[in-house]
Amino acid sequence: MAGSLQGLGDSFQRLQSWISFLPRITLTNLVEIVIMTVLLYEVLLWIKNTGAWNLLQGLVVILGAAFLAAVFQLNTILWLLEKTATIAVTALIIIFQPELRRALEQLGSRNLLSGIFSFDEGKKQQEFSEKTANEIVKATFEMAKVKTGALIVIERYVSLKEVERTGIEINGIVSSQLLINIFEHNTPLHDGAVVIRGNRVTAATCYLPLSDNMMISKELGTRHRAALGISEVSDSITVVVSEETGAVSLIEDGVLRRIGEAESLRQALYAINERVTSGKNLFKLWKGRKKHERKADQ
């Protein structure tokens, strides 16, 4: 028994001596590891959802070839790879400029950043009334019954003025009659998207950026792809009515949800509006505290 305990003690001492050779891991190191893990995951997710996924596979092949060239001392190939590396990086930035811009837009439109930092104090989150939500729901399911295609984009914090410029200004109070009339077949305004800011329809016949996500189902048409595209570059929410099936969908943060009944859509809009209102109140509280501090300093 004593011998086994002694052997266990020796093993523990050897383990301690091995661990002593390892670098010390502090709390700062753990935080850095978590941050780098999240960043790496987001980068890989972005690469997978864009055309850069095939590019990454090609880079792996090139790196494998470079490794073999180094192992077998193929100096000419290594020299060519070294000379073309800088040009290749510049070319990649130019080729994937739209994807890189979209990634930065997504980063800037995160609610967390928008709620903490105000880059433009003139901006404010747009909230809509329960009446507006009810009018949107009523119009949506009236159009769904007769399979009238519709694309309704509701602005939140990120401004959609660039999208509005592609359409025709309306600036009218949201009502089911107005929305149904806009999307009615063979009318001048039925093609494109409607933008709603607060309780007003600001523009119609607007063009939206199409999503290039390769994971989108082939069953979804251009209308749904446009709704997903605007949700990828802003924090807007979009209600879509399929012209082929009459199905209703709600798109938020690049995620599409099927809505089966009017009450489900109404509750979803109420929940989204509550989040906007609560975020707005928190931002006002923080902003008011900062103003009070500035006055105290003066």
Backbone torsions as a table, in degrees:
resi	resn	phi	psi	omega
1	MET	NA	-46.8	178.8
2	ALA	-62.3	-36.9	179.6
3	GLY	-66.0	-39.9	179.9
4	SER	-66.9	-38.5	177.5
5	LEU	-65.1	-38.7	178.2
6	GLN	-65.4	-40.8	178.6
7	GLY	-63.9	-38.5	177.6
8	LEU	-64.8	-40.4	178.7
9	GLY	-63.7	-40.4	177.8
10	ASP	-63.3	-41.7	179.1
11	SER	-62.7	-40.2	179.9
12	PHE	-65.4	-39.3	178.1
13	GLN	-65.5	-41.0	177.3
14	ARG	-62.8	-40.4	178.8
15	LEU	-63.1	-41.1	177.6
16	GLN	-63.7	-39.5	179.0
17	SER	-65.8	-36.2	177.2
18	TRP	-68.1	-42.6	-178.3
19	ILE	-65.0	-31.9	-178.4
20	SER	-63.4	-23.2	178.6
21	PHE	-76.9	-19.2	-178.9
22	LEU	-75.8	149.0	177.4
23	PRO	-67.8	149.3	179.6
24	ARG	-71.0	136.2	179.2
25	ILE	-104.3	113.8	-179.4
26	THR	-97.0	174.6	177.1
27	LEU	-62.0	-36.4	177.6
28	THR	-62.0	-41.4	177.7
29	ASN	-61.7	-41.5	179.7
30	LEU	-64.1	-41.7	177.8
31	VAL	-62.3	-42.9	178.7
32	GLU	-63.1	-39.7	179.3
33	ILE	-63.2	-43.0	179.5
34	VAL	-64.0	-45.2	-179.5
35	ILE	-62.2	-45.7	-179.6
36	MET	-65.3	-34.9	178.0
37	THR	-64.8	-45.0	179.2
38	VAL	-64.0	-44.2	179.5
39	LEU	-62.4	-44.0	179.3
40	LEU	-62.7	-40.6	178.2
41	TYR	-62.8	-44.8	-179.9
42	GLU	-63.7	-40.3	179.4
43	VAL	-64.7	-45.1	178.8
44	LEU	-64.1	-38.1	178.1
45	LEU	-65.2	-41.1	177.8
46	TRP	-64.6	-42.2	179.5
47	ILE	-62.4	-40.9	-178.2
48	LYS	-66.6	-32.8	-176.1
49	ASN	-89.2	4.9	178.4
50	THR	-128.9	-180.0	178.1
51	GLY	-68.1	-7.3	-179.1
52	ALA	-71.2	-13.3	179.9
53	TRP	-63.0	-45.9	177.0
54	ASN	-65.1	-35.2	177.4
55	LEU	-63.2	-41.6	179.4
56	LEU	-61.3	-40.9	177.3
57	GLN	-62.5	-39.7	177.4
58	GLY	-65.4	-38.1	178.1
59	LEU	-64.7	-37.1	177.3
60	VAL	-61.8	-41.0	178.1
61	VAL	-63.2	-43.5	-179.7
62	ILE	-64.5	-42.6	179.0
63	LEU	-64.5	-36.9	176.3
64	GLY	-63.4	-42.0	178.2
65	ALA	-65.0	-38.8	178.5
66	ALA	-64.6	-38.3	178.6
67	PHE	-64.6	-43.2	178.2
68	LEU	-65.0	-38.5	178.6
69	ALA	-63.4	-37.4	178.7
70	ALA	-69.8	-38.7	-179.8
71	VAL	-64.5	-44.0	-176.4
72	PHE	-94.3	8.7	175.5
73	GLN	55.4	50.3	175.8
74	LEU	-88.4	82.5	-169.0
75	ASN	-64.0	-33.9	-179.2
76	THR	-65.2	-44.2	179.2
77	ILE	-65.2	-41.7	178.3
78	LEU	-62.6	-38.6	178.3
79	TRP	-64.1	-42.8	178.6
80	LEU	-63.8	-42.2	179.3
81	LEU	-64.5	-38.3	-179.9
82	GLU	-66.3	-40.2	-176.9
83	LYS	-74.0	-28.7	-176.6
84	THR	-95.1	-3.7	-175.4
85	ALA	-63.0	-47.8	-178.0
86	THR	-64.1	-42.7	178.7
87	ILE	-63.5	-38.9	-178.8
88	ALA	-64.4	-41.0	179.5
89	VAL	-63.6	-43.9	178.5
90	THR	-62.9	-40.7	179.3
91	ALA	-64.5	-39.0	179.7
92	LEU	-64.3	-40.1	178.7
93	ILE	-63.0	-40.5	179.6
94	ILE	-68.8	-44.1	-176.9
95	ILE	-64.6	-41.8	-175.2
96	PHE	-101.9	27.0	178.3
97	GLN	-59.4	-43.1	178.6
98	PRO	-61.6	-41.1	-179.9
99	GLU	-66.9	-40.4	178.8
100	LEU	-65.5	-39.9	178.3
101	ARG	-64.2	-41.5	179.4
102	ARG	-64.6	-38.5	179.2
103	ALA	-63.9	-41.2	178.1
104	LEU	-67.3	-36.7	177.3
105	GLU	-64.4	-40.2	177.7
106	GLN	-63.9	-40.6	179.5
107	LEU	-64.2	-40.8	-179.6
108	GLY	-73.1	-21.7	-178.0
109	SER	-93.8	5.2	177.2
110	ARG	-61.6	135.4	-178.5
111	ASN	-60.9	-33.0	-179.2
112	LEU	-61.5	-47.9	-179.9
113	LEU	-68.8	-39.7	-178.2
114	SER	-66.2	-31.6	-178.7
115	GLY	-79.0	-28.7	-175.9
116	ILE	-90.0	-44.8	-176.3
117	PHE	-110.4	130.7	177.0
118	SER	-107.2	102.1	179.6
119	PHE	-80.0	-17.2	178.4
120	ASP	-144.9	104.5	-175.2
121	GLU	-68.2	-13.3	176.9
122	GLY	-75.5	-18.0	-179.8
123	LYS	-78.4	151.0	173.7
124	LYS	-150.8	153.4	178.5
125	GLN	-71.2	139.6	-176.6
126	GLN	-94.7	121.0	175.0
127	GLU	-112.2	148.7	-179.4
128	PHE	-119.5	156.4	-176.7
129	SER	-79.9	167.4	176.2
130	GLU	-63.5	-34.2	177.6
131	LYS	-61.0	-44.0	178.5
132	THR	-62.5	-44.3	178.0
133	ALA	-59.5	-43.3	179.6
134	ASN	-64.5	-37.9	178.7
135	GLU	-66.6	-39.8	178.0
136	ILE	-63.8	-44.2	179.8
137	VAL	-62.8	-46.1	-179.4
138	LYS	-60.1	-47.2	-179.5
139	ALA	-64.2	-40.9	-177.4
140	THR	-59.7	-48.5	-175.3
141	PHE	-81.3	-22.3	169.9
142	GLU	-66.1	-41.3	178.2
143	MET	-71.8	-33.4	179.1
144	ALA	-64.3	-34.0	-178.9
145	LYS	-62.4	-36.8	-176.9
146	VAL	-105.3	10.8	177.4
147	LYS	57.7	48.5	173.5
148	THR	-94.0	117.5	-178.8
149	GLY	-64.8	138.6	-178.9
150	ALA	-147.0	150.7	-179.8
151	LEU	-141.9	102.6	-174.2
152	ILE	-114.9	115.2	-178.9
153	VAL	-105.1	125.6	-179.1
154	ILE	-107.6	117.4	-178.9
155	GLU	-73.7	143.8	175.2
156	ARG	-119.6	-107.0	-177.1
157	TYR	-88.1	-44.9	-177.7
158	VAL	-73.7	126.9	-177.2
159	SER	-66.0	141.3	178.1
160	LEU	-112.6	25.9	-177.9
161	LYS	-63.9	-32.4	177.0
162	GLU	-63.8	-37.7	177.1
163	VAL	-68.5	-40.8	-179.4
164	GLU	-60.4	-34.6	-177.8
165	ARG	-64.6	-20.7	179.3
166	THR	-82.0	-8.5	-176.8
167	GLY	-115.7	-156.5	-179.0
168	ILE	-114.6	130.1	-177.4
169	GLU	-66.9	135.5	178.8
170	ILE	-116.0	-58.1	179.4
171	ASN	53.8	54.5	179.1
172	GLY	-123.2	154.6	177.4
173	ILE	-62.6	137.3	-179.7
174	VAL	-66.6	126.2	173.6
175	SER	-146.6	153.4	-179.9
176	SER	-62.8	-37.3	-179.4
177	GLN	-63.5	-41.5	-179.9
178	LEU	-64.3	-46.7	-178.7
179	LEU	-63.3	-44.5	179.8
180	ILE	-63.4	-40.4	-179.4
181	ASN	-66.7	-36.5	179.5
182	ILE	-63.9	-44.9	-174.6
183	PHE	-90.0	3.5	177.9
184	GLU	-60.9	140.2	-179.0
185	HIS	-58.8	146.4	174.2
186	ASN	63.4	27.4	172.7
187	THR	-109.1	154.9	-174.4
188	PRO	-62.0	-23.9	-173.4
189	LEU	-105.3	4.8	-170.3
190	HIS	-74.3	-23.1	-175.6
191	ASP	-88.4	129.1	179.4
192	GLY	107.4	-166.1	-174.6
193	ALA	-109.7	154.7	172.5
194	VAL	-103.6	137.1	177.5
195	VAL	-109.5	129.4	178.4
196	ILE	-115.6	126.6	175.1
197	ARG	-119.9	116.3	-177.0
198	GLY	65.4	-118.9	-178.9
199	ASN	-110.7	21.9	-177.1
200	ARG	-129.5	143.6	169.7
201	VAL	-83.7	111.5	-174.1
202	THR	-86.9	-34.6	-176.3
203	ALA	-157.9	156.7	177.2
204	ALA	-131.9	171.4	-176.7
205	THR	55.4	35.3	-179.0
206	CYS	-83.7	145.9	177.8
207	TYR	-96.4	134.3	-179.2
208	LEU	-111.7	150.3	176.2
209	PRO	-69.5	135.0	179.7
210	LEU	-81.7	138.6	176.7
211	SER	-72.9	139.4	176.4
212	ASP	-106.9	22.1	177.8
213	ASN	-66.5	119.1	-177.2
214	MET	-74.9	-9.6	-178.8
215	MET	-86.9	-5.4	-179.2
216	ILE	-68.3	137.3	-179.9
217	SER	-60.7	140.5	179.0
218	LYS	-69.4	-14.3	178.2
219	GLU	-71.7	-21.2	-179.0
220	LEU	-83.0	136.6	-178.1
221	GLY	-91.5	-166.0	-177.0
222	THR	-63.7	-35.5	-178.5
223	ARG	-61.9	-46.0	179.7
224	HIS	-69.8	-36.5	179.2
225	ARG	-66.3	-35.5	176.3
226	ALA	-67.7	-40.2	178.4
227	ALA	-62.9	-41.8	177.2
228	LEU	-67.4	-35.2	-179.6
229	GLY	-63.7	-45.0	-179.6
230	ILE	-70.1	-28.9	178.2
231	SER	-72.9	-20.8	179.2
232	GLU	-80.0	-23.8	-177.2
233	VAL	-111.3	3.6	178.0
234	SER	-153.3	174.4	178.1
235	ASP	-99.8	20.4	-180.0
236	SER	-68.9	162.9	171.8
237	ILE	-118.2	145.4	-173.9
238	THR	-130.9	133.0	174.9
239	VAL	-104.1	128.8	-176.8
240	VAL	-123.1	135.0	171.8
241	VAL	-115.0	122.1	-178.5
242	SER	-74.4	131.3	178.2
243	GLU	-74.3	-25.8	-177.8
244	GLU	-81.9	-42.2	-173.8
245	THR	-115.3	-16.0	-175.2
246	GLY	78.3	6.3	-179.1
247	ALA	-70.9	144.6	-179.9
248	VAL	-105.7	134.9	179.4
249	SER	-131.7	150.6	175.5
250	LEU	-121.7	124.4	-177.1
251	ILE	-114.8	128.9	177.8
252	GLU	-148.0	131.7	178.3
253	ASP	54.8	38.7	177.8
254	GLY	74.3	11.8	-179.3
255	VAL	-115.4	130.4	-179.3
256	LEU	-101.4	128.5	176.8
257	ARG	-119.7	132.2	174.2
258	ARG	-79.7	134.5	179.1
259	ILE	-113.3	120.1	-174.6
260	GLY	-89.9	-26.3	-175.9
261	GLU	-144.0	163.0	-174.9
262	ALA	-63.3	-39.2	-177.8
263	GLU	-63.1	-36.5	179.1
264	SER	-63.4	-43.1	178.6
265	LEU	-66.7	-40.4	179.5
266	ARG	-61.4	-46.3	179.7
267	GLN	-65.0	-36.6	178.6
268	ALA	-64.9	-41.9	178.6
269	LEU	-67.5	-39.5	177.2
270	TYR	-61.0	-44.8	-178.1
271	ALA	-63.4	-41.5	179.2
272	ILE	-65.3	-41.7	179.8
273	ASN	-65.6	-35.1	177.3
274	GLU	-65.5	-38.6	178.2
275	ARG	-65.2	-40.1	178.4
276	VAL	-63.4	-44.0	-178.4
277	THR	-65.1	-44.5	-179.8
278	SER	-64.8	-40.9	176.9
279	GLY	-63.7	-37.2	178.8
280	LYS	-65.7	-42.5	179.7
281	ASN	-64.3	-40.7	177.7
282	LEU	-63.8	-41.0	179.8
283	PHE	-65.2	-40.8	178.5
284	LYS	-62.8	-40.2	179.4
285	LEU	-61.6	-46.4	179.6
286	TRP	-64.8	-43.0	-178.5
287	LYS	-65.4	-40.6	178.3
288	GLY	-64.0	-38.4	178.1
289	ARG	-63.9	-40.7	179.4
290	LYS	-65.1	-39.2	178.7
291	LYS	-65.0	-40.1	178.8
292	HIS	-62.9	-38.9	178.9
293	GLU	-66.0	-38.7	179.8
294	ARG	-66.3	-40.7	178.1
295	LYS	-63.6	-39.5	179.3
296	ALA	-63.9	-37.1	179.1
297	ASP	-65.8	-34.8	-178.6
298	GLN	-73.1	NA	NA
